[in-house]
Amino acid sequence: MKVDVTFDNGFEKAFAVGVVLVALAVVFLVGYLISPGAAYAEWDSSSSFGDSYYLREIAEYIDDVSEELSDISGTLSDIESAMP
């Protein structure tokens, strides 16, 4: 499979770079938010209730982030379909 990406002007190139940087920042932020909670739930909880509470909280974070990523993906698809 071959992918050919071309840009007609500098604005399109800058916009594509900006979208990639925003996506990487979102992934980094998600990892930062999920990791401390996961480590705390696994090692610092003193009861099974605490484990299930923090794991449920992590699952909610993952759900929120996946919803945001889905929205971003839809927006990128709309942009791609609008391009000539």
Residue, then its C-alpha position, 0 to 999 in steps of 0.5 A: m500500500k502506498v500513501d501519497v500526501t501532497f500539499d498545495n500551499g504552506f497553510e495546508k502543510a501547517f494545518a496538517v502539522g498542527v493537527v498531528l501535534v494536537a493529536l500527539a498532545v491529546v495522547f500524551l495527556v491521556g497517558y498522563l491522566i490514566s497512569p497515576g490513577a492506575a498505579y495508585a489503584e494497584w499499589d496504594s489501595s487498602s481495600s477491594f472497594g478502593d480498587s474497584y472505585y479507582l478502576r471505574e474512574i479510569a474506565e470513565y476517563i478512557d471512555d471520555v477520551s475515546e469519545e473525544l478521539s472519535d470526534i477528532s477522527g470525524t472532524l479529520s474525515d470531514i476535512e479530508s472529504a472537503m479537500p479537492 
